[in-house]
Amino acid sequence: MSHDFKMAESDLVVKAFVVSWVLPCCAIIFVLHFFKRKFKEIFSAVWAYLLNKTVPIVNKATKRHKKKLFSELLDQRKDLGRDLMILEIGAGGGANFAFYPPKSNVTCLDPNRYFDAYLEVNSKKHRQRVNYLKGFAENMEMVESDMYDAVVCTLVLCSVRSTSKSLEEVRRVLKPGGKFYFLEHIAAEKGSLTGYFQGLLNPIWSFMSGCHITRETKQAVRRAGFARTRITPFNGKFPFVFVIRPLCMGIATK
Ligand SMILES: C[S@@+](CC[C@H](N)C(=O)[O-])C[C@H]1O[C@@H](n2cnc3c(N)ncnc32)[C@H](O)[C@@H]1O
């Protein structure tokens, strides 16, 4: 009798523990997990919308540089005598379509699927043929090696997790003689006032936006094993506020 009573008592303790701790904890974890995914989706959609809205402003501020940079695509198009195969990494909403030779075959790689609708509209506007890949520059395993005449990336290397892995992948997917076109904001000179503020702000800046303002992209491209690299640093106008300056653009040939 006393043994049965003890069993019933321990059952009650287990039941109470499950009801008052295990179930509520599971419910909280489930709700947090659900909202984390939902929140991430909402954030990605809003980010894509906002970034697409800023395209005309950024393109106005970089028009002269982008025109000069991408003019070499026209030369490539002429030399090859066919439409170009271009891979744009971190394509966003297609900010660079206006600068490509019309009817290029552009593969747009971006982790954020909410850009697709903007890419569709912008590709029609600028008469480009696009297809989409969801993924990260650091691992483009879905892309064969030696595939593209040109790889383009503008304002992306500040956001990737690994610059060196991304550049290794860029070089892999380019055809021999293919060209990597880039335009990025970079770390200011060491010891400069801007460099000091970049170092101070970068932890919070990168946490909030995923964008790093202290990346030494020029050096990273030079170290990436391309046959030839040309880089031009420049100082951007608004909207590149002082901590997201200077910028650089360049072409690296495989
Ligand atoms: C500041 S936006 C620039 C978009 C566009 N290239 C432009 O110039 O307007 C950065 C883009 O890089 C993408 N991105 C972030 N991390 C990435 C990664 N690891 N690989 C490829 N794209 C990435 C983002 O989704 C976003 O579209």
The ligand as an ORCA input file, in Angstrom:
! r2SCAN-3c Opt
* xyz 0 1
  C      24.364     46.238    -50.766
  S      23.590     44.991    -51.704
  C      24.199     45.345    -53.337
  C      23.256     44.866    -54.410
  C      23.701     45.179    -55.849
  N      24.896     44.463    -56.190
  C      23.871     46.653    -56.052
  O      24.975     47.094    -56.404
  O      22.878     47.373    -55.874
  C      24.412     43.518    -51.232
  C      23.834     42.281    -51.906
  O      24.667     41.161    -51.624
  C      23.845     40.060    -51.296
  N      24.668     39.145    -50.470
  C      24.897     39.190    -49.145
  N      25.703     38.195    -48.769
  C      26.006     37.498    -49.899
  C      26.804     36.353    -50.182
  N      27.478     35.738    -49.215
  N      26.878     35.927    -51.447
  C      26.215     36.562    -52.443
  N      25.450     37.648    -52.245
  C      25.353     38.109    -50.989
  C      22.641     40.677    -50.598
  O      21.518     39.827    -50.599
  C      22.430     41.922    -51.443
  O      21.650     41.669    -52.561
*
